[in-house]
Amino acid sequence: MVRVLGVDPGLTRCGIGVVEGAPGRPLRMLGVGVVRTPAEAEIGPRLLLVEQGIEAWLDEHRPELVAVERVFAQHNVRTVMGTAQASAVAMLCATRRGIPVTLHTPSEVKAAVTGSGRADKAQVTAMVQRLLRLDAPPKPADAADALALAICHIWRGGATNRLEAAIKAAARTTTTTPPGPRGTLR
């Protein structure tokens, strides 16, 4: 069993969700919420509020891993900047504590939770509710997305980490000696 804190980064609403589980085993939601900051406030105090909120979740739930949504280019530069800044705050908080951080793309999360990388928010929310056996869908959507990130990491993170380790190990043991006569190794 692993405990994962999922973070759907945002400057106005930063979704947070904690899920415990393992591949092939039932999942359990330990907490879900949103860290909010006032849109009219200056950027510095807003980032500080995001940091304080994430730190409080880390203190309360003590996750072993943190999964953050990978920021992608959007048409609105101001929105993508705030999202990237909140993402950096989440990564910094986890790294400061020595907690490994993994980034997952939105399509990767959708595919892990619904089976389709093109699922809409309503489909993701419905599957999160079903997978975690919740009486009601988590709201707002940022909170549901944070839970989806945690679920994605539980189901895919371990396999991804093992694959990356195997590739690195293979690279260390592979020789670069060119083939000898008739294609044999020297």
C-alpha positions as CSV (number, residue, x, y, z in Angstrom):
1,M,0.0,0.0,0.0
2,V,1.2,3.5,-0.9
3,R,-0.2,6.9,0.2
4,V,-0.1,9.5,-2.6
5,L,-0.9,13.2,-2.4
6,G,-2.3,14.4,-5.8
7,V,-2.0,18.1,-6.6
8,D,-4.0,19.7,-9.4
9,P,-2.0,23.0,-9.4
10,G,-3.8,26.3,-9.7
11,L,-3.3,29.7,-8.2
12,T,-6.9,30.5,-7.4
13,R,-7.9,26.9,-6.7
14,C,-5.2,24.2,-6.1
15,G,-6.9,20.8,-5.8
16,I,-5.5,18.4,-3.2
17,G,-6.4,14.8,-2.7
18,V,-4.9,11.9,-0.8
19,V,-5.4,8.3,-1.8
20,E,-4.0,5.1,-0.4
21,G,-3.9,1.9,-2.3
22,A,-1.9,-0.5,-4.6
23,P,-2.4,-1.8,-8.1
24,G,-5.2,-4.5,-8.1
25,R,-6.3,-3.5,-4.6
26,P,-9.2,-1.3,-3.4
27,L,-8.4,2.4,-3.2
28,R,-9.2,4.5,-0.2
29,M,-9.6,8.3,-0.1
30,L,-8.0,9.8,3.0
31,G,-8.8,13.4,2.2
32,V,-9.8,15.9,-0.5
33,G,-10.0,19.6,-0.7
34,V,-8.9,22.8,-2.4
35,V,-6.3,25.5,-1.3
36,R,-7.9,28.8,-2.4
37,T,-6.2,32.2,-2.8
38,P,-7.9,35.5,-3.5
39,A,-7.6,36.5,-7.2
40,E,-7.2,40.2,-6.3
41,A,-4.1,39.6,-4.1
42,E,-0.5,40.0,-5.2
43,I,1.3,36.9,-6.5
44,G,3.7,36.6,-3.6
45,P,1.1,36.3,-0.9
46,R,-0.9,33.9,-3.1
47,L,2.0,31.6,-3.6
48,L,2.7,31.7,0.2
49,L,-1.0,30.7,0.8
50,V,-0.6,27.8,-1.6
51,E,2.6,26.7,0.2
52,Q,1.0,26.9,3.6
53,G,-2.0,24.9,2.4
54,I,0.2,22.2,0.8
55,E,2.4,22.0,3.9
56,A,-0.7,21.5,6.1
57,W,-1.8,18.6,3.9
58,L,1.7,17.1,4.0
59,D,1.8,17.4,7.8
60,E,-1.7,15.9,8.2
61,H,-1.5,13.0,5.8
62,R,2.2,12.2,5.5
63,P,2.2,10.9,1.9
64,E,5.0,8.7,0.6
65,L,4.7,10.2,-2.9
66,V,3.4,13.3,-4.5
67,A,1.8,13.4,-8.0
68,V,1.4,16.7,-9.7
69,E,-0.3,17.5,-13.0
70,R,2.3,18.4,-15.6
71,V,1.6,22.0,-16.8
72,F,1.0,22.2,-20.5
73,A,0.7,25.3,-22.8
74,Q,-2.6,27.0,-22.8
75,H,-3.9,30.0,-24.8
76,N,-4.0,32.2,-21.7
77,V,-0.4,32.9,-20.7
78,R,-1.5,34.4,-17.4
79,T,-3.3,31.2,-16.5
80,V,-0.5,28.9,-17.4
81,M,2.0,31.1,-15.4
82,G,-0.1,30.8,-12.3
83,T,-0.6,27.1,-12.8
84,A,3.2,26.6,-13.3
85,Q,4.0,28.7,-10.2
86,A,1.6,26.6,-8.1
87,S,3.0,23.4,-9.5
88,A,6.5,24.6,-8.6
89,V,5.4,25.3,-5.0
90,A,4.0,21.8,-4.7
91,M,7.2,20.2,-6.0
92,L,9.3,22.4,-3.7
93,C,7.2,21.5,-0.6
94,A,7.5,17.8,-1.3
95,T,11.2,17.9,-2.3
96,R,12.1,19.9,0.8
97,R,10.7,16.9,2.9
98,G,12.4,14.3,0.7
99,I,9.2,13.0,-0.8
100,P,9.5,11.9,-4.4
101,V,7.5,13.9,-6.9
102,T,6.1,12.6,-10.3
103,L,4.5,14.7,-13.0
104,H,1.6,13.2,-15.0
105,T,0.0,14.7,-18.1
106,P,-3.7,15.4,-18.1
107,S,-4.2,12.7,-20.9
108,E,-2.2,10.2,-18.9
109,V,-4.4,10.7,-15.9
110,K,-7.6,10.5,-17.9
111,A,-6.5,7.3,-19.6
112,A,-5.5,5.7,-16.2
113,V,-8.8,6.6,-14.6
114,T,-11.3,6.3,-17.4
115,G,-9.5,4.2,-20.1
116,S,-9.6,7.2,-22.5
117,G,-7.0,10.0,-22.7
118,R,-9.8,12.2,-24.2
119,A,-12.3,11.8,-21.4
120,D,-14.0,15.0,-20.2
121,K,-14.1,16.3,-16.6
122,A,-17.5,14.8,-15.9
123,Q,-16.3,11.3,-16.9
124,V,-13.1,11.6,-14.8
125,T,-15.2,12.8,-11.8
126,A,-17.7,10.0,-12.2
127,M,-14.9,7.4,-12.3
128,V,-13.1,8.9,-9.3
129,Q,-16.4,8.7,-7.4
130,R,-16.9,5.0,-8.4
131,L,-13.3,3.9,-7.8
132,L,-13.2,5.5,-4.4
133,R,-16.7,4.3,-3.5
134,L,-17.8,7.9,-2.6
135,D,-21.4,8.8,-1.9
136,A,-21.1,12.0,-4.0
137,P,-18.8,13.3,-6.6
138,P,-15.9,15.3,-5.2
139,K,-16.3,19.0,-5.8
140,P,-15.0,21.3,-7.2
141,A,-13.5,19.7,-10.3
142,D,-10.0,20.6,-9.1
143,A,-10.5,18.3,-6.1
144,A,-11.7,15.4,-8.3
145,D,-8.7,16.0,-10.6
146,A,-6.3,15.8,-7.6
147,L,-7.8,12.5,-6.6
148,A,-7.5,11.3,-10.2
149,L,-3.8,12.2,-10.2
150,A,-3.2,10.2,-7.0
151,I,-5.1,7.2,-8.5
152,C,-3.1,7.5,-11.7
153,H,0.2,7.4,-9.8
154,I,-0.8,4.4,-7.7
155,W,-1.8,2.5,-10.8
156,R,1.0,3.6,-13.1
157,G,3.7,5.2,-11.0
158,G,5.2,2.0,-9.7
159,A,5.4,0.4,-13.2
160,T,6.8,3.6,-14.7
161,N,9.4,3.8,-11.9
162,R,10.4,0.1,-12.4
163,L,10.7,0.6,-16.2
164,E,12.9,3.7,-15.8
165,A,15.1,1.8,-13.3
166,A,15.4,-1.2,-15.7
167,I,16.3,1.1,-18.6
168,K,19.0,2.8,-16.5
169,A,20.4,-0.5,-15.3
170,A,20.5,-1.8,-18.9
171,A,22.3,1.3,-20.1
172,R,24.9,0.8,-17.4
173,T,25.5,-2.9,-18.4
174,T,25.4,-2.4,-22.2
175,T,28.8,-2.4,-23.8
176,T,29.6,-0.1,-26.7
177,T,32.1,-2.5,-28.3
178,P,31.5,-2.7,-32.0
179,P,30.8,-6.1,-33.5
180,G,33.7,-8.3,-34.4
181,P,34.2,-10.2,-37.6
182,R,31.0,-11.7,-39.1
183,G,28.8,-9.8,-36.7
184,T,30.0,-11.5,-33.5
185,L,30.8,-9.6,-30.3
186,R,34.4,-9.4,-29.3
